[in-house]
Every structure is written in C-alpha cells, then in structure tokens.
Amino acid sequence: MITVENVSKTIKGKTILSNISFEIATGDCLALIGPNGAGKTTLMSCLLGDLKISKGSILLDNLSPRNRHLKEMIAVLPQENVLPQKLKVCELIDFFKSVAAIPLSDREINQMLLFSDEQKEQLTEKLSGGQKRLLQFILCLISQPKILFLDEPTAAMDTSTRQHFWKIIQNLKEKGVTIFYSSHYIEEVEHTAERILVLHRGKLLRDTTPFAMREAEHEKQLTLSKIFLPIVEKLSDINNIEVKNDTVTFMTKEIDSVWQKLQEQGCQITDIEIQNKSLLNTLFEQTEEMEK
C-alpha cells in the first residue's frame, strides 16, 4: 500500500530526513515514534505530498503522493488541534457528510463520537481540548478512508478519551484500514500498532514491533542521596554514575543484585527512587554518542 525508498529531505541546506526506507502493507497499523525534532512531521508531510522529497521515491497504492486520485482514499488528522469556531458540532458533521462519496451513517458517527444531543448543538469553541480532538478524528473517518494518517492523534485527550480512541483504531484495523500513526510515546502506540518505526534526527534507527520493544533488555535508573556516593562507587554492574547537587544517579541492568548490596549497606526503600529506562531512550543516547 505504501512504499518509501531511500527518501531524504533537505531544507535550506539542513538534512531533515536521511535515506528512509520502509513498506506498509494494506491493513497494517504502523507507528512512527521519536523525540521532538526527529523529523516525524516532515516525513508525514512528504508522504502526503505537502513537501517534495529531495531524493528517493514514495508511492501510495502505486501512485505519487500528489496524485489527485488519492484524495478519495486518504484522510489526515494533523497535529494542530484546530476547528472552525463559529460552527456547531452538528453543522460540521453535516458538512463532512455532504462532501463524502459514501459517508458513515449517523448511527456509526454517534457510536464513535459519544456526544450528547446537547453537545452536538454546541459551537466547537465551547468544547474541551479532548472533545475537539476526538471530533477532529471522527470528522476524518466520515468519508471512510482506506488510508489514515494521524499526527500526534491523542494530544489533549484525557485518559478515558484516549482509551476510546484506541478502541476506534482497533475497529478500523479490523475493517482493513491502513493506518500511519505518529506519536511521541511508545506506551501509546503499543496499544495500536503492529510495527514501530523509531526515528531520531532524521534517521530510521529501527523497524520493530511492540513485542520486540517490550522484550528487549531494559535498564533501571536509580537515584539516591549524595551521602550514598561512597557506597555507589564500589558497586559492580552499574554504569553512568552522575552526581547532581545532593543526589547521585546511575544505571543498572542487574537491579536485584544491586538493590541487595545497597540494603546490606543500610539503604532503605525510602532512600531510593527507581525509574524504568526503555530501549528507546538507550537508542537515542547511543546515537547521540556516535554523533559527538
């Protein structure tokens, strides 16, 4: 359905994307993750034909991204959470239904939107940020697209709305809709995607799956009071010791043995802060070290 081969994008002499290649089959849900500045939005814009690539090729259903025939197949949820302010929710829905070749039924729209009759009579400017985002998403679906592009789709959504969004995505996957999904957060895409692309500084670091990411070796980050520094310096199986003001922080992949040694030296559970460090963080840091 989507083929990206050796794509690079340069803007004003700066390389934004570098030699990106991947394929998405019909009905796949693929997530693109990475930190701010990774190039996620630029890649999305290239796939949509909004930006012209500097090198390589992109095909969507064997067509160029700028081919007018794709407009009937594609829907896009942009990163910006913007709606016309002086229109009612019901008026926007009616408009999108009027321009769609085969629109969703009112029943289908209501099941996904979950707005009361009173909320549908409201001006969009009166909606909360999460309600606006959900409405934007449902408006994208009214035309029943075959390919769906989502750029940071759950921005401004609260927990319950986000979970509802995940259920909608699951239903779309069951219908065979191809979904390309951009997000900052691996925790989010683990709920929806079959594949994950890890993008950092315009480079594709990894084409993987949620299962592989979860099963990959994880590190723990431990933070203690600085008074424990003499003890920490004698520990084995730790790395990246960092002293900041009144704390000492370090990394370990052997949390059980390290914690046992700390306890033997008088460290209490209330003295320590433990955080998970994902493979994603490790990949970004390794890349930064290589680029120094």
C-alpha positions, 0 to 999 in steps of 0.5 A, spaced: 500 500 500 505 504 501 512 504 499 518 509 501 525 508 498 531 511 500 527 518 501 531 524 504 529 531 505 533 537 505 531 544 507 535 550 506 541 546 506 539 542 513 538 534 512 531 533 515 530 526 513 536 521 511 535 515 506 528 512 509 526 506 507 520 502 509 513 498 506 506 498 509 502 493 507 494 494 506 491 493 513 497 494 517 497 499 523 504 502 523 507 507 528 512 512 527 515 514 534 521 519 536 523 525 540 521 532 538 525 534 532 526 527 529 523 529 523 516 525 524 512 531 521 516 532 515 516 525 513 508 525 514 508 531 510 512 528 504 508 522 504 502 526 503 505 530 498 505 537 502 513 537 501 517 534 495 522 529 497 529 531 495 531 524 493 528 517 493 521 515 491 514 514 495 508 511 492 501 510 495 497 504 492 502 505 486 501 512 485 505 519 487 503 522 493 500 528 489 496 524 485 489 527 485 486 520 485 488 519 492 484 524 495 478 519 495 482 514 499 486 518 504 484 522 510 489 526 515 488 528 522 494 533 523 497 535 529 494 542 530 488 541 534 484 546 530 476 547 528 472 552 525 469 556 531 463 559 529 460 552 527 456 547 531 458 540 532 452 538 528 453 543 522 460 540 521 458 533 521 453 535 516 458 538 512 463 532 512 457 528 510 455 532 504 462 532 501 463 524 502 462 519 496 459 514 501 459 517 508 458 513 515 451 513 517 449 517 523 448 511 527 456 509 526 458 517 527 454 517 534 457 510 536 464 513 535 463 520 537 459 519 544 456 526 544 450 528 547 444 531 543 446 537 547 453 537 545 452 536 538 448 543 538 454 546 541 459 551 537 466 547 537 469 553 541 465 551 547 468 544 547 474 541 551 481 540 548 479 532 548 472 533 545 475 537 539 480 532 538 476 526 538 471 530 533 477 532 529 478 524 528 471 522 527 470 528 522 476 524 518 473 517 518 466 520 515 468 519 508 471 512 510 478 512 508 482 506 506 488 510 508 489 514 515 494 518 517 494 521 524 499 526 527 500 526 534 492 523 534 491 523 542 494 530 544 489 533 549 485 527 550 484 525 557 485 518 559 478 515 558 478 519 551 484 516 549 482 509 551 476 510 546 480 512 541 484 506 541 478 502 541 476 506 534 483 504 531 482 497 533 475 497 529 478 500 523 484 495 523 479 490 523 475 493 517 482 493 513 484 500 514 491 502 513 493 506 518 500 511 519 500 513 526 505 518 529 506 519 536 511 521 541 510 515 546 511 508 545 506 506 551 501 509 546 502 506 540 503 499 543 496 499 544 495 500 536 500 498 532 503 492 529 510 495 527 514 501 530 518 505 526 523 509 531 526 515 528 531 520 531 534 526 527 532 524 521 534 517 521 530 510 521 534 507 527 529 501 527 523 497 524 520 493 530 514 491 533 511 492 540 513 485 542 520 486 540 520 493 544 517 490 550 522 484 550 528 487 549 533 488 555 531 494 559 535 498 564 533 501 571 535 508 573 536 509 580 537 515 584 539 516 591 542 521 596 549 524 595 551 521 602 550 514 598 556 516 593 561 512 597 557 506 597 555 507 589 562 507 587 564 500 589 558 497 586 559 492 580 554 492 574 552 499 574 554 504 569 553 512 568 554 514 575 552 522 575 552 526 581 547 532 581 547 537 587 545 532 593 543 526 589 547 521 585 544 517 579 546 511 575 544 505 571 543 498 572 541 492 568 542 487 574 537 491 579 536 485 584 543 484 585 544 491 586 538 493 590 541 487 595 548 490 596 545 497 597 540 494 603 546 490 606 549 497 606 543 500 610 539 503 604 532 503 605 526 503 600 525 510 602 532 512 600 531 510 593 527 512 587 527 507 581 525 509 574 524 504 568 529 506 562 526 503 555 530 501 549 528 507 546 531 512 550 538 507 550 537 508 542 537 515 542 543 516 547 547 511 543 546 515 537 547 521 540 554 518 542 556 516 535 554 523 533 559 527 538 
